[in-house]
Amino acid sequence: MKYFQIYAWSDCPYCFQAASLLYKHKCQYMISMLDKSRDLLEHFKTKYNWKTVPIIVMKDTETNEETFIGGFTDLQQYFKGTHIEKSNCQSD
C-alpha cells in the first residue's frame, strides 16, 4: 500500500491545502502535527533537507521505500505530472 505522510503545524494553511488536495484525489494520507514536537520537526527537516512545513513524503508499506515530494506547491506539481499511479490514489 502507498500513502502520503504530511508533517505539519496546526496553524499552517499550506498543510491543510495539501491534505485537501490529497483528499480531492482520493489518496490515502496521514498528517502528523508537530506543534509540540520541535525536536521531531527539526529531525524531519534535516532528514529530508527541507526548511518549511508541510513536509510531504509518499511511503510504500510493501517495499518500505519513501519518495520525498516536498511542500504544497511540489505536491501540486506532482499531480500535474505523470507520477500518479492507480496504486497511489483512486480514480473517479
C-alpha positions, 0 to 999 in steps of 0.5 A: 500500500502507498500513502502520503505522510504530511508533517505539519503545524496546526496553524499552517494553511499550506498543510491543510491545502495539501491534505485537501488536495490529497483528499480531492484525489482520493489518496490515502494520507496521514498528517502528523502535527508537530506543534509540540514536537520541535525536536521531531520537526527539526529531525524531519527537516534535516532528514529530508533537507527541507526548511518549511512545513508541510513536509510531504513524503509518499511511503510504500508499506510493501517495499518500505521505500519513501519518495520525498515530494516536498511542500504544497506547491511540489505536491501540486506539481506532482499531480500535474505530472505523470507520477500518479499511479492507480496504486497511489490514489483512486480514480473517479 
